[in-house]
Amino acid sequence: MQFGCCVSSWAESEGGSAGGPPTLAGLLRKIDVVFEAGFDFVELSVSSVMQLTDAEYDACRTALSFAPLPVFACNSFIPASLPIVGPTVDQDRLRDWVVRALERVDTIGVQRVVFGSGGARSVPLGFSHEVARQQIRDFLQMCDREAQLTDVFFVIEPLRSAETNVINTVTDAAQWVEDLGLSRVRLLADTYHMHAEGEALCVLSKVAPLLSHVHVANKEQRRFPGFLPSDADDMRTVIRLLETAGYSQGVSVECGFDDFARETRLAIACLRQAAAPS
């Protein structure tokens, strides 16, 4: 099992303060921190990669080829300004975004693109949920077609109901994956969202054959694993369930950080301890 860390923002000035657009220097500093902490990979965001100009992207791609860790996954796939459901869906713009995003992430070695995108997939008030679900199916089928010549798999991320009103549990998302039967669409489980929706961790065992990525965090406050003493038992349960079910792919820490360098070290220590033989 490989452990990674989400680097949701790499907007960092030379003085070290956050804010502004993504910078290559900020990204490389974050990757170095994650590497020094002891992680196996980093997870970036599609939105940050897509904000780069062509020249900035070329420089980023070159720099990442020499970085100490691979970029295994990307989250934040579709911006809320580009709706997937509802009466204002623009199929041409959506497809253009997907094609360009796939080209960029595939070139830097990304293997998992996380389909969370709660704002883009939320069903507008008064809009038919049946029609919305068909729109999501159409979108994922399009993603599957466009990904056939890449190394990318899309993973459906269930999000808590506070963030979206469709696909809120791992059980529901697993049914989507099975019903769609697409070669490039798989399942993600996020333990924070599972806790928020009251979904038992034992579900992980049932859906393990469909899983291709996992997100973890402190279940109460969405901080790093190890933020509270109880996190050790929670992470041990998660890792044991996954290992017993034969899952051996990526597990990313996705959370908020106050002190990135210190807290990434604590997070990976918690995960390594949870994975250690008992």
ZAVEXKOL-330807 format. One record per residue: residue in one letter; x, y negated, z of N, C-alpha, C in turn. Coordinates in steps of 0.001 Angstrom, whole numbers, plus 500000, padded with zeros to 6 digits. Layout:
BEGIN
aXYZXYZXYZ;...
//
This chain:
BEGIN
m500843501191500000500000500000500000500883498753500000;q500547497803499146501315496568499026500570495415499696;f501316494576500423500716493442501116501128492139500456;g500133491277500223500389489988499594499782488850500368;c500092487643499915499575486436500577499036485486499519;c497833484990499746497235484011498846497883482646499057;v498325482064497973498878480714497990497871479846497251;s496883479378498000495754478697497363496118477311496870;s497095476689497518497497475345497103499010475269497040;w499524474742495945500953474469495873501174473026495448;a500207472177495900500371470742495725501213470245496888;e502446469953496619503362469575497682504346468551497138;s504435467421497812505368466391497380506777466759497794;e507752466015497301509137466287497662509348466129499160;g508526465282499777508640465098501222507975466189502021;g507254467096501333506681468253502012505229468104502372;s504590466986502055503187466816502418502291467356501329;a501129467888501729500183468437500761499409467315500101;g498847467601498955498036466618498258498511466441496833;g497588466068495935497954465858494557497850467130493741;p498282467062492494498179468218491606499216469278491950;p499040470505491435500034471556491662501394471135491112;t502441471474491833503789471199491361504592472493491357;l505485472621490410506313473809490335507199473930491570;a507717472797492034508552472826493233507756473321494430;g506506472854494535505663473304495638505382474789495566;l505126475295494368504861476721494194506075477560494584;l507240477184494099508438477972494373508791477955495852;r508547476819496522508781476778497966507851477741498682;k506574477759498277505612478656498918505986480128498673;i506390480456497452506772481838497162507980482250497996;d508953481354498143510123481660498969509718481946500410;v508768481159500932508299481364502307507636482732502443;v506788483079501475506086484363501516507076485520501406;f508081485362500557509122486386500413509912486555501711;e510324485437502297511118485494503515510318486066504679;a509008485877504648508169486449505705508144487969505613;g508258488518504396508275489966504231507128490554503439;f506412489725502676505313490218501844505850490843500558;d504965491563499864505339492264498632504953491504497366;f503961490606497452503525489852496279502794488586496721;v502552487718495763501751486525496026500491486572495178;e499479485877495654498218485720494918497978484232494740;l497919483786493503497689482380493193496223482159492844;s495899480964492380494541480680491939494546480363490457;v493544480860489757493406480553488336493287479044488142;s492550478383489034492323476940488877493633476166488886;s494580476547489754495868475851489787496653476086488507;v496646477318488032497367477641486797496759476895485615;m495441476760485608494768476106484490494917474596484502;q495279474014485645495480472568485718496771472118485052;l497684473044484832498980472697484269498880472351482788;t499666471378482367499793471122480937500556472286480302;d500562472351478977501281473433478307502761473426478679;a503354472229478732504777472131479082505007472568480528;e504115472153481427504245472552482831504063474055482983;y503125474603482235502906476048482307504128476820481800;d504718476369480704505902477041480180507027477045481216;a507201475912481901508224475837482943507876476752484108;c506597476805484441506132477664485532506368479130485199;r506015479525483993506194480916483557507659481327483620;t508537480451483165509968480741483204510455480877484642;a510041479943485492510476479975486894509970481228487595;l508730481625487317508162482801487969508879484079487559;s509462484093486375510194485287485939511447485512486786;f511903484468487486513069484585488361512692484547489838;a511399484435490136510952484339491530511159485672492244;p511299485635493573511579486871494317510382487789494482;l509181487309494187507981488135494323507126488044493064;p506446489122492695505523489072491560504214488382491936;v503558487825490915502203487289491090501254488405490683;f500776489150491671499948490324491391498505489952491079;a498002488888491713496577488556491586496368487053491525;c495203486677491040494760485283491053493294485237491458;n492938484273492302491542484067492690491037482737492124;s489902482253492632489316480982492162489242480961490638;f488513481910490098488491482156488652487732481089487869;i486457480894488198485600479976487438485206478788488316;p485471477562487886485089476394488696483580476216488742;a483101475587489822481666475361489974481111474486488852;s481968473678488237481543472800487147481265473552485850;l481536474868485858481310475690484661480391476843485051;p479089476574485196478170477585485729478059478833484857;i477954479965485555477748481254484903476274481581484811;v475475481033485726474041481278485755473280479957485746;g472011480042485418471165478861485425470832478366484026;p470119477246483957469634476751482660470670475994481845;t471851475703482427472835474874481717474088475643481338;v474015476966481277475189477772480921475624477449479492;d476919477186479340477502476918478022478413478099477684;q477920479026476892478650480253476611479979479990475905;d480012479019475017481250478723474295482332478212475252;r481959477304476156482926476775477129483397477877478075;l482462478725478498482823479826479392483832480761478721;r483525481157477503484421482078476801485778481425476577;d485803480155476226487071479459476014487898479455477293;w487248479214478431487952479213479722488524480608480020;v487704481616479824488136482984480107489316483365479219;v489236483067477936490309483420477006491602482713477389;r491525481419477666492738480669478015493292481108479360;a492402481364480322492858481821481643493536483182481533;l492934484093480779493526485413480601494906485327479963;e495040484492478957496334484349478289497402483887479273;r497049482921480110498035482387481051498376483380482162;v497366483970482775497668484854483908498323486152483452;d497926486646482292498532487882481794500013487667481498;t500346486502480986501732486211480629502634486131481857;i502088485760483012502919485701484226502818486988485048;g502186488018484490502204489322485126501059489639486057;v500031488814486069498878489041486946498141490310486518;q497764491124487502497027492358487219495597492352487749;r495283491442488664493931491340489217493464489889489181;v492307489655488589491651488348488655490386488518489478;v490292487739490537489197487870491498487992487057491034;f486879487751490840485631487069490493484832486831491776;g485186485722492437484394485222493552483507484112492993;s484115482915492849483468481814492109482035481587492576;g481876481409493901480539481288494474479723480160493890;g480360479009493662479624477876493111479148478133491700;a479973478788490901479626479039489494478559480105489339;r478492481049490290477549482154490128476293482001491001;s476198480954491797475016480769492644473787480460491797;v472673481079492157471429480905491396470754479619491830;p470493478695490889469847477426491244468446477649491826;l468031476752492702466713476826493313465633476847492233;g464755477820492323463654477931491379463979478705490118;f465246479062489928465637479811488733465452481305488992;s465075482028487975464821483458488102466093484219488477;h466031484966489584467175485785489982467397486927488996;e466329487424488398466471488488487408467246487996486195;v466905486786485718467622486206484584469073485929484977;a469276485420486194470627485111486662471493486367486703;r470939487457487181471705488704487245472073489190485842;q471179488987484884471514489349483510472629488443482980;q472595487167483344473652486249482919475008486668483490;i475016487118484729476264487602485333476741488860484621;r475802489758484306476178490957483559476784490586482207;d476151489639481510476667489206480206478069488621480353;f478266487837481404479566487220481641480643488274481889;l480348489235482740481335490270483051481615491163481841;q480618491409481021480839492173479798481758491414478847;m481584490093478790482470489274477965483897489307478514;c484038489198479839485364489280480461486027490611480151;d485259491669480233485779493007479952486285493101478519;r485528492580477575485942492630476165487251491862475958;e487324490672476537488491489824476319489743490376476995;a489572491207478017490720491719478772491285493015478215;q490679493561477190491063494887476720492527494973476281;l493078493905475751494461493934475272495433493333476283;t495009493204477524495859492666478579496071493734479654;d496822493371480689497006494242481847496114493828483010;v495137492974482744494305492380483791493038493192484035;f492721493378485318491427493893485741490714492795486521;f489415492647486284488601491735487082488029492498488272;v488028491867489432487469492504490620486358491625491173;i485170492210491304484010491476491810484165491318493318;e484139490070493778484276489795495208482917489447495813;p482406490271496720481199489895497458481526488714498371;l480666487706498367480856486518499203479708486385500193;r480004485880501363478973485690502375477861484783501837;s476676484953502381475504484228501882475614482720502095;a476532482268502968476749480833503133477445480220501917;e478037481077501057478787480584499905478092480830498577;t477228481839498523476495482116497287475258482947497628;n474296482961496733473057483700496992472915484939496101;v474049485440495627474028486666494814475329487434495039;i475228488756495144476350489668495404477042489292496713;n476382489622497821476886489226499137477542490343499936;t477368491588499530477951492691500287478788493594499382;v479709494304499997480525495269499257479642496351498657;t478634496772499399477716497799498907477020497344497628;d476559496096497621475897495548496439476878495445495272;a478083494918495539479073494761494473479480496105493895;a479580497117494755479928498462494266478870498974493296;q477615498674493588476533499090492688476645498377491347;w477030497100491387477263496366490146478339497053489310;v479447497392489948480552498029489222480100499343488602;e479374500142489378478907501433488858477915501256487721;d476977500330487883475947500122486856476548499578485556;l477522498672485683478136498088484496478981499112483745;g479735499916484477480545500951483857481591500415482897;l482163499256483221483141498614482347484564499016482725;s485420499165481746486770499671482002487656498661482713;r487331497369482610488181496328483183487514495580484327;v486449496106484872485750495454485998485694496425487161;r486291496003488264486385496842489451485880496071490670;l486185496563491845485622496045493098486702495473494008;l486360494395494697487179493834495777486366493881497055;a487030494150498176486406494043499495487148492990500302;d486403492093500926486978491043501773486431491239503178;t487323491542504129486851491896505469486195490725506185;y486599489494505868485946488330506489484487488233506051;h484248488370504757482874488299504249482051489489504745;m482688490648504860481981491810505401481490491525506822;h482348490950507639481954490625509010480830489581509024;a480945488568508182479931487505508142478560488041507751;e478547489081506919477284489657506465476853490859507303;g477611491168508360477248492284509231477432493636508586;e478369493722507639478609494984506933479723495755507633;a479477496990507977480423497798508729481662498117507894;l482818498145508558484064498447507867484084499857507276;c483308500760507829483297502135507315482826502203505865;v482189501141505380481795501071503969483016501210503065;l484181500748503549485404500824502748485697502253502299;s485429503212503166485668504617502816484777505059501665;k483532504597501670482567505019500661482871504446499280;v483408503215499252483603502541497970485050502607497486;a485911503265498234487341503275497916487650503654496465;p486948504625495853487260504964494457487044503801493477;l486230502820493868485958501684492993486847500482493296;l487542500514494435488335499373494887489605499199494064;s489902497934493727491179497623493095491886496464493784;h491273495901494820491926494822495564491173494611496873;v491895494082497874491313493836499194491830492507499726;h490950491742500374491330490534501100491089490752502591;v492003490262503420491843490372504868492108489025505520;a491497488854506700491701487652507514491142487934508900;n491453487062509822490793487097511121489289486963510902;k488519487856511508487110487944511159486258486819511736;e486738486159512773485919485133513423486087483760512786;q487341483367512559487613481997512130488317481907510773;r488470483033510127489144483111508818490564482551508888;r491226482852509986492635482531510119493456483765509778;f494756483695509956495636484794509578495446486001510497;p495617487216509966495591488401510830496678488278511902;g496286488432513145497203488201514246496921486906514966;f495984486132514471495600484870515117495046485136516515;l494286486224516659493761486655517943494280488059518261;p494445488400519534494914489746519890494044490863519311;s492743490606519197491833491636518682492065491949517211;d492777491063516506493031491295515081493844492559514848;a494701492918515804495538494109515632494691495353515462;d493664495502516301492780496667516186491960496612514910;d491486495421514550490695495279513326491508495678512099;m492739495175512009493581495487510846493975496967510838;r494197497535512016494523498965512076493353499797511544;t492145499398511910490965500107511411490854499994509900;v491053498788509375490966498564507928492004499407507187;i493240499336507625494323500060506947494104501565507014;r493695502062508172493466503506508313492341503975507404;l491265503220507347490154503588506476490598503631505018;l491359502635504600491819502585503217492789503723502910;e493738503939503805494714505005503579494050506377503543;t493149506611504469492466507904504518491669508166503249;a491124507078502672490331507207501443491194507250500190;g492517507126500362493417507225499217493709505919498516;y493325504785499125493592503487498503495062503126498693;s495738502741497608497167502432497698497530501173496925;q496543500310496681496791499119495874497002497891496762;g496668496713496276497017495486496959496060495087498069;v496637494501499131495882493898500231496453492500500450;s495642491467500204496102490086500341495529489420501580;v496370488651502252495898487767503311495308486526502647;e494025486293502875493357485105502333492737484353503493;c493320483220503839492859482495505019493394481075504996;g493031480312506021493596478989506202494858479065507054;f495820478210506747497072478148507508497283476727508021;d497786476629509229498225475333509764499740475183509631;d500463476235509960501924476261509868502266477443508972;f502406477180507682502491478257506695503647479212506973;a504831478694507241505990479561507445505820480437508682;r505398479841509769505253480608511016504127481625510917;e503000481209510374501815482060510387501880483177509353;t502592482968508255502779484085507319503621485177507965;r504613484801508761505421485809509458504580486605510455;l503708485910511171502839486594512127501841487495511415;a501346487045510265500359487824509515500953489135509001;i502133489066508400502708490293507852503139491229508980;a503556490670510103503900491528511250502677492301511723;c501522491637511750500286492291512164499929493416511182;l500059493158509890499716494159508887500696495326508887;r501979495045508998502974496132509030502773497004510253;q502461496377511378502215497164512586500974498029512426;a499940497467511773498709498226511553498947499410510638;a499885499276509716500169500343508754501187501352509251;a501820501055510377502851501957510905502229503261511391;p502918504357511209502390505645511694502135505589513200;s501032506135513620500679506096515052501337507247515791;
//
